[in-house]
């Protein structure tokens, strides 16, 4: 959940140098000139330099052109990658073994973020979810933050927590957990099939995403077969219980639109019975299940 000691040291070397360069260019604190002096500033002073640095889009380019600290090509490439930063207010959802999850819910994206010298659970604690303002940065093939975090001391009720969980599930269904930057929604998006399965997986999801379900099917009509398959599985679980309750313990059954429309002692018999009564254009929507397996 954090960088190696060597990588953390490298990060701070680069970041403090970039902040010292920013301070010199913008003359925010004229008496401060070195990375070591930047390191000794208060959090409030560091925030002023950091915010000014990210707000000046040309500063990184100037730093790369001048290379005032004579960094190596690899080190300069790392700094250059920070143009792909994500600056926002996030919801810290959970601490997982490989990373902590930052949810950018206005874009439904979940980022897996590493700590620097300490993991984020140590830095921010376990009282989650938590709103945090920070800047996410690429660091090689991982995502870190820029060294400064501004947590908000806000308590959340159950309804809001449930909403965060839904947003997190939606983000994972769409893109998975994003672990590198830059991120492209077009290249990282989940398949329409996986997204439809997510929408259908629970009653709560089906109620919440009902319009999205049919928008997706309208965009890609072939998904209607998958829709009926997934819904057939859901209805079959209920029917199995109900059939056993009335003493039926064996057989094959065909479900369409939530109704049992045919049955038989074998699957072939159930298919033959369904073929006789179900219009040909709807036969691909049939879901078959077995009792007594």
Kinemage of the C-alpha trace (Angstrom):
@kinemage 1
@onewidth
@group {chain A} dominant
@subgroup {mainchain}
@vectorlist {calphas} color= white
{ca unk a 1} P 0.000 0.000 0.000
{ca unk a 2} L 3.020 2.315 -0.199
{ca unk a 3} L 6.108 2.980 -2.282
{ca unk a 4} L 9.380 1.319 -1.514
{ca unk a 5} L 11.732 3.426 0.627
{ca unk a 6} L 13.903 4.039 -2.448
{ca unk a 7} L 10.973 5.188 -4.603
{ca unk a 8} L 9.554 7.376 -1.823
{ca unk a 9} L 12.934 9.079 -1.453
{ca unk a 10} L 13.073 9.649 -5.207
{ca unk a 11} L 9.565 11.089 -5.251
{ca unk a 12} L 10.314 13.641 -2.539
{ca unk a 13} L 13.595 14.560 -4.227
{ca unk a 14} L 11.733 15.404 -7.434
{ca unk a 15} L 8.698 17.023 -5.823
{ca unk a 16} L 10.672 19.287 -3.483
{ca unk a 17} L 12.852 20.367 -6.406
{ca unk a 18} L 9.800 21.203 -8.519
{ca unk a 19} L 8.294 23.160 -5.638
{ca unk a 20} L 11.544 25.065 -5.074
{ca unk a 21} L 11.594 25.905 -8.793
{ca unk a 22} L 7.967 27.053 -8.586
{ca unk a 23} L 8.640 29.225 -5.569
{ca unk a 24} L 11.593 30.851 -7.299
{ca unk a 25} L 9.664 31.529 -10.514
{ca unk a 26} L 6.586 32.916 -8.758
{ca unk a 27} L 8.488 34.577 -5.866
{ca unk a 28} L 5.995 33.340 -3.309
{ca unk a 29} L 8.579 33.185 -0.500
{ca unk a 30} L 11.643 35.115 -1.740
{ca unk a 31} L 13.846 33.961 1.127
{ca unk a 32} L 13.240 30.282 0.342
{ca unk a 33} L 15.372 28.873 -2.450
{ca unk a 34} L 16.290 25.205 -1.946
{ca unk a 35} L 14.392 21.917 -1.677
{ca unk a 36} L 15.713 21.542 1.870
{ca unk a 37} L 14.155 24.895 2.801
{ca unk a 38} L 10.864 23.907 1.154
{ca unk a 39} L 10.853 20.768 3.275
{ca unk a 40} L 10.988 22.845 6.463
{ca unk a 41} L 7.952 24.990 5.602
{ca unk a 42} L 4.630 24.603 7.400
{ca unk a 43} L 1.800 22.642 5.786
{ca unk a 44} L -0.022 25.898 5.065
{ca unk a 45} L 3.009 27.365 3.274
{ca unk a 46} L 3.566 24.146 1.317
{ca unk a 47} L -0.070 24.184 0.224
{ca unk a 48} L 0.312 27.714 -1.163
{ca unk a 49} L 3.320 26.673 -3.257
{ca unk a 50} L 1.734 23.378 -4.303
{ca unk a 51} L -1.538 24.966 -5.388
{ca unk a 52} L 0.245 27.670 -7.336
{ca unk a 53} L 2.433 25.025 -8.966
{ca unk a 54} L -0.478 22.934 -10.256
{ca unk a 55} L -2.392 26.032 -11.351
{ca unk a 56} L 0.493 27.189 -13.556
{ca unk a 57} L 0.261 24.738 -16.439
{ca unk a 58} L 3.534 25.863 -18.063
{ca unk a 59} L 5.709 25.390 -14.982
{ca unk a 60} L 6.457 21.717 -15.549
{ca unk a 61} L 7.429 22.476 -19.138
{ca unk a 62} L 9.786 25.213 -17.975
{ca unk a 63} L 11.270 22.876 -15.368
{ca unk a 64} L 11.873 20.215 -18.013
{ca unk a 65} L 13.455 22.701 -20.404
{ca unk a 66} L 15.782 24.214 -17.823
{ca unk a 67} L 16.513 21.110 -15.708
{ca unk a 68} L 17.900 23.358 -12.954
{ca unk a 69} L 18.865 20.443 -10.673
{ca unk a 70} L 20.578 18.413 -13.420
{ca unk a 71} L 18.340 15.405 -13.059
{ca unk a 72} L 18.787 12.307 -15.176
{ca unk a 73} L 16.588 11.581 -18.199
{ca unk a 74} L 14.611 9.008 -16.177
{ca unk a 75} L 14.035 11.483 -13.358
{ca unk a 76} L 12.911 14.182 -15.771
{ca unk a 77} L 10.535 11.725 -17.460
{ca unk a 78} L 8.943 11.053 -14.079
{ca unk a 79} L 8.384 14.767 -13.522
{ca unk a 80} L 7.070 15.134 -17.067
{ca unk a 81} L 4.501 12.401 -16.441
{ca unk a 82} L 2.899 14.595 -13.784
{ca unk a 83} L 1.157 16.573 -16.490
{ca unk a 84} L -1.298 13.635 -16.337
{ca unk a 85} L -2.226 14.475 -12.749
{ca unk a 86} L -5.811 14.253 -11.458
{ca unk a 87} L -6.601 17.144 -9.130
{ca unk a 88} L -9.944 16.825 -7.391
{ca unk a 89} L -11.970 16.155 -4.288
{ca unk a 90} L -12.218 12.399 -3.793
{ca unk a 91} L -14.043 9.984 -1.558
{ca unk a 92} L -11.619 7.602 0.129
{ca unk a 93} L -13.713 4.438 0.071
{ca unk a 94} L -11.522 1.689 1.482
{ca unk a 95} L -8.014 0.474 2.214
{ca unk a 96} L -7.248 -2.717 0.306
{ca unk a 97} L -4.083 -4.781 0.476
{ca unk a 98} L -2.559 -3.461 -2.775
{ca unk a 99} L -3.806 0.143 -2.556
{ca unk a 100} L -6.379 2.549 -1.133
{ca unk a 101} L -9.445 3.349 -3.233
{ca unk a 102} L -10.143 6.974 -4.176
{ca unk a 103} L -13.493 7.488 -5.872
{ca unk a 104} L -13.933 10.369 -8.281
{ca unk a 105} L -17.686 10.027 -8.300
{ca unk a 106} L -18.435 12.860 -10.703
{ca unk a 107} L -16.763 10.701 -13.362
{ca unk a 108} L -17.481 7.293 -11.793
{ca unk a 109} L -13.806 6.375 -11.668
{ca unk a 110} L -12.134 4.467 -8.825
{ca unk a 111} L -8.377 4.926 -8.455
{ca unk a 112} L -6.055 2.559 -6.620
{ca unk a 113} L -3.579 4.833 -4.833
{ca unk a 114} L -0.350 4.034 -2.974
{ca unk a 115} L 1.006 5.848 0.032
{ca unk a 116} L 4.452 7.408 0.032
{ca unk a 117} L 6.609 6.769 3.101
{ca unk a 118} L 3.567 5.483 5.013
{ca unk a 119} L 0.487 3.704 3.734
{ca unk a 120} L -2.680 5.767 3.584
{ca unk a 121} L -4.383 3.758 6.290
{ca unk a 122} L -1.668 4.924 8.680
{ca unk a 123} L -1.881 8.517 7.438
{ca unk a 124} L -5.678 8.911 7.343
{ca unk a 125} L -7.004 6.157 9.597
{ca unk a 126} L -9.811 3.630 9.152
{ca unk a 127} L -12.857 5.824 9.698
{ca unk a 128} L -14.154 5.580 6.152
{ca unk a 129} L -15.595 6.781 3.849
{ca unk a 130} L -13.788 10.115 3.987
{ca unk a 131} L -13.699 13.120 1.682
{ca unk a 132} L -10.125 14.063 0.767
{ca unk a 133} L -8.783 16.797 -1.476
{ca unk a 134} L -5.489 15.943 -3.126
{ca unk a 135} L -3.656 15.533 -6.438
{ca unk a 136} L -3.089 12.057 -7.853
{ca unk a 137} L 0.085 11.525 -9.840
{ca unk a 138} L 1.537 8.797 -12.006
{ca unk a 139} L 4.736 7.284 -10.680
{ca unk a 140} L 6.036 4.746 -13.154
{ca unk a 141} L 3.173 2.243 -13.505
{ca unk a 142} L 1.422 3.190 -10.265
{ca unk a 143} L -0.662 6.033 -8.823
{ca unk a 144} L 0.450 8.046 -5.821
{ca unk a 145} L -0.592 11.405 -4.376
{ca unk a 146} L 1.474 14.587 -4.372
{ca unk a 147} L 2.389 14.468 -0.684
{ca unk a 148} L -0.385 16.737 0.593
{ca unk a 149} L -3.849 15.633 1.700
{ca unk a 150} L -6.716 17.767 2.940
{ca unk a 151} L -9.307 15.553 4.662
{ca unk a 152} L -12.771 16.864 5.527
{ca unk a 153} L -14.174 16.036 8.954
{ca unk a 154} L -17.639 15.045 7.771
{ca unk a 155} L -19.759 12.189 9.112
{ca unk a 156} L -21.949 10.237 6.717
{ca unk a 157} L -25.343 8.709 7.327
{ca unk a 158} L -26.382 5.276 6.108
{ca unk a 159} L -28.084 6.627 3.004
{ca unk a 160} L -24.964 8.462 1.886
{ca unk a 161} L -22.774 5.443 2.638
{ca unk a 162} L -25.070 3.253 0.564
{ca unk a 163} L -24.837 5.772 -2.264
{ca unk a 164} L -21.031 5.714 -2.104
{ca unk a 165} L -21.028 1.920 -2.267
{ca unk a 166} L -23.307 2.031 -5.305
{ca unk a 167} L -21.078 4.604 -7.000
{ca unk a 168} L -18.008 2.487 -6.245
{ca unk a 169} L -19.655 -0.653 -7.632
{ca unk a 170} L -20.667 1.284 -10.730
{ca unk a 171} L -17.133 2.602 -11.223
{ca unk a 172} L -15.661 -0.893 -10.897
{ca unk a 173} L -18.223 -2.284 -13.329
{ca unk a 174} L -17.398 0.389 -15.898
{ca unk a 175} L -13.621 0.581 -15.709
{ca unk a 176} L -12.316 -1.669 -12.970
{ca unk a 177} L -9.907 -0.080 -10.485
{ca unk a 178} L -7.627 2.353 -12.304
{ca unk a 179} L -4.006 1.833 -11.225
{ca unk a 180} L -2.051 3.940 -13.714
{ca unk a 181} L -2.228 7.362 -15.351
{ca unk a 182} L -3.111 8.731 -17.813
{ca unk a 183} L -6.491 7.018 -17.826
{ca unk a 184} L -8.605 6.672 -20.953
{ca unk a 185} L -12.262 5.792 -20.452
{ca unk a 186} L -12.444 4.613 -24.059
{ca unk a 187} L -9.606 2.121 -23.707
{ca unk a 188} L -10.344 0.977 -20.157
{ca unk a 189} L -14.110 0.641 -20.250
{ca unk a 190} L -15.678 -2.679 -19.364
{ca unk a 191} L -17.632 -4.528 -22.018
{ca unk a 192} L -21.337 -3.815 -22.462
{ca unk a 193} L -21.971 -7.409 -21.425
{ca unk a 194} L -20.169 -6.967 -18.098
{ca unk a 195} L -21.936 -3.680 -17.508
{ca unk a 196} L -25.345 -5.266 -18.135
{ca unk a 197} L -24.530 -8.101 -15.735
{ca unk a 198} L -23.662 -5.512 -13.099
{ca unk a 199} L -26.944 -3.666 -13.651
{ca unk a 200} L -28.899 -6.919 -13.261
{ca unk a 201} L -27.035 -8.555 -10.388
{ca unk a 202} L -29.336 -7.387 -7.570
{ca unk a 203} L -32.843 -6.047 -7.148
{ca unk a 204} L -31.412 -2.759 -5.909
{ca unk a 205} L -29.292 -2.430 -9.043
{ca unk a 206} L -32.181 -3.342 -11.324
{ca unk a 207} L -34.390 -0.693 -9.746
{ca unk a 208} L -31.677 1.954 -9.789
{ca unk a 209} L -30.390 1.309 -13.315
{ca unk a 210} L -33.622 0.324 -15.045
{ca unk a 211} L -33.377 3.112 -17.612
{ca unk a 212} L -29.664 2.395 -18.152
{ca unk a 213} L -30.468 -1.275 -18.776
{ca unk a 214} L -32.865 -0.474 -21.587
{ca unk a 215} L -30.691 2.287 -22.992
{ca unk a 216} L -27.878 -0.257 -23.223
{ca unk a 217} L -30.117 -2.835 -24.907
{ca unk a 218} L -31.463 -0.208 -27.318
{ca unk a 219} L -27.886 0.680 -28.274
{ca unk a 220} L -26.943 -2.983 -28.695
{ca unk a 221} L -30.036 -5.157 -29.343
{ca unk a 222} L -27.996 -8.370 -29.209
{ca unk a 223} L -27.763 -7.821 -25.446
{ca unk a 224} L -31.446 -8.730 -25.131
{ca unk a 225} L -30.468 -12.414 -25.181
{ca unk a 226} L -28.052 -11.852 -22.288
{ca unk a 227} L -30.723 -9.858 -20.453
{ca unk a 228} L -33.185 -12.760 -20.642
{ca unk a 229} L -30.482 -15.234 -19.650
{ca unk a 230} L -29.553 -13.266 -16.531
{ca unk a 231} L -33.167 -12.572 -15.607
{ca unk a 232} L -33.984 -16.239 -16.263
{ca unk a 233} L -31.368 -17.252 -13.694
{ca unk a 234} L -32.942 -14.909 -11.169
{ca unk a 235} L -36.470 -16.217 -11.768
{ca unk a 236} L -35.254 -19.835 -11.787
{ca unk a 237} L -33.907 -19.527 -8.244
{ca unk a 238} L -37.338 -18.446 -7.043
{ca unk a 239} L -39.196 -21.083 -9.065
{ca unk a 240} L -37.007 -23.898 -7.765
{ca unk a 241} L -38.034 -23.087 -4.209
{ca unk a 242} L -41.703 -22.721 -5.073
{ca unk a 243} L -41.867 -25.929 -7.128
{ca unk a 244} L -40.274 -27.948 -4.354
{ca unk a 245} L -42.742 -26.478 -1.879
{ca unk a 246} L -45.619 -27.988 -3.877
{ca unk a 247} L -43.892 -31.351 -4.275
{ca unk a 248} L -42.323 -31.065 -7.726
{ca unk a 249} L -38.709 -32.191 -7.453
{ca unk a 250} L -37.731 -33.255 -10.970
{ca unk a 251} L -37.996 -31.962 -14.497
{ca unk a 252} L -36.872 -29.289 -16.931
{ca unk a 253} L -38.561 -25.890 -17.215
{ca unk a 254} L -38.433 -23.018 -19.706
{ca unk a 255} L -38.743 -19.435 -18.422
{ca unk a 256} L -39.638 -16.418 -20.533
{ca unk a 257} L -40.294 -12.916 -19.195
{ca unk a 258} L -40.498 -14.282 -15.654
{ca unk a 259} L -43.030 -17.025 -16.466
{ca unk a 260} L -42.652 -20.777 -16.833
{ca unk a 261} L -43.924 -21.377 -20.374
{ca unk a 262} L -43.002 -25.016 -20.911
{ca unk a 263} L -41.696 -28.099 -19.105
{ca unk a 264} L -40.730 -31.704 -19.646
{ca unk a 265} L -39.043 -34.699 -18.123
{ca unk a 266} L -35.884 -33.952 -20.108
{ca unk a 267} L -34.424 -30.783 -21.548
{ca unk a 268} L -35.252 -32.006 -25.052
{ca unk a 269} L -38.890 -32.452 -24.063
{ca unk a 270} L -39.023 -28.968 -22.524
{ca unk a 271} L -37.426 -27.491 -25.652
{ca unk a 272} L -39.898 -29.302 -27.888
{ca unk a 273} L -42.844 -28.097 -25.785
{ca unk a 274} L -41.546 -24.518 -25.841
{ca unk a 275} L -41.028 -24.664 -29.585
{ca unk a 276} L -44.711 -25.415 -30.087
{ca unk a 277} L -45.976 -22.334 -28.253
{ca unk a 278} L -43.215 -19.679 -28.193
{ca unk a 279} L -42.877 -17.456 -31.305
{ca unk a 280} L -39.689 -18.192 -33.212
{ca unk a 281} L -38.339 -14.662 -32.716
{ca unk a 282} L -38.454 -15.135 -28.927
{ca unk a 283} L -37.023 -18.632 -28.589
{ca unk a 284} L -33.501 -17.299 -28.103
{ca unk a 285} L -34.796 -15.541 -24.973
{ca unk a 286} L -35.822 -18.782 -23.249
{ca unk a 287} L -33.930 -19.832 -20.161
{ca unk a 288} L -33.999 -23.505 -19.169
{ca unk a 289} L -33.403 -24.843 -15.681
{ca unk a 290} L -33.503 -28.281 -14.129
{ca unk a 291} L -34.911 -29.646 -10.899
{ca unk a 292} L -33.529 -32.800 -9.351
{ca unk a 293} L -30.053 -32.421 -10.775
